[in-house]
């Protein structure tokens, strides 16, 4: 079970939603040294102690993040930051 689960509604066309998801992944990669790759409409990302996915659906983006032991203490702060990024990128178009 994921430690963090966020659903963000949007009305973006699929290609714009995918670009928005990639933008979030690029920011996370730069800030947290994460790697990511697409598997269909699912963006998988990871780094030591963190794994997750961002799944695109027609009207929503769903992020699930699993945290390693050392990161669990920061779950609330991580969730807040990721939710803010998703809202900024997707919600403006909801």
N, C-alpha and C positions, 0 to 999 in steps of 0.2 A: 504494500500500500504506500502511496506517495505521502511524503511529509507535507507537501504544499500542493494545492490544487486550485487553479484560478480559471474561471470561465469569463471571457470578455466577449460581449455581443458586438457585432459590426454589420454594416451593410455594404462592405467593399466588394467589388467584383473579385473573382478568384485570383486573378493575376496580381491585383493590388494587395490583396490579403497576404499572398505569398511574399510579395516584396516587403510588406510591413513586418512579417515574421522574420524574414532574412535580416532586416534592419535591426530588430531586437537581438538576433543572434550575433550579428556583427558587433553591436555594442557590448554584449556580454563577453564575447571573445576578447575584445580589447581590454575591458575592465578586469576580467577574472581569468584570463588565459584559458578559455573554454574552446573546445572544438565542436563543430556541428556538421551534420550532413542530412540531406533529405532522403526519405524513403517514401515515395509517393507524396501524399499530403501531410506527412508527419516529419517534423524537423527534430532530429535526435541530437542532444548535446550532452557533453560530459567534460569533466576534469577530475582530478584526484578528489574523491570525497563527495562528488555531486554528479548525479545523472538525471536526465529528464527528457521530456518531449513536449513539443508544441504541435497540437493537431488542429488542422484547419478544417472547418465545416462551412457550410453555405452561409450561415449567419452568426457563427461564433468561432473563437479561437480558444483552445483549452490547453493550459500548461499544467503538467504534472512534474514535480521535482522530488527526487529522493535524496536525502542528505545522509552523509556518513556521520559517524559518532561525533567528530569534532565540530561539525557544522550545525548539528541539531540545536545547540544553544543559541544560534543566530537565526533560527527558522522564522521568527516573527519579522525581523528586520529584512531578511531576504525576501519574504513574501510581500512585504510592503513595497520594496523597491521594484520587484518584478511586476506587481499589480499596477504600480504607477506608470511604468514603461509601457505596459500593454494598454492601459487606458489612454495614454498620450497618443499611441500609434493607431489604435483601433477605435476607441470610443468617439473620437471626433466625427466618425462616420457612422455611428450607430443610429 
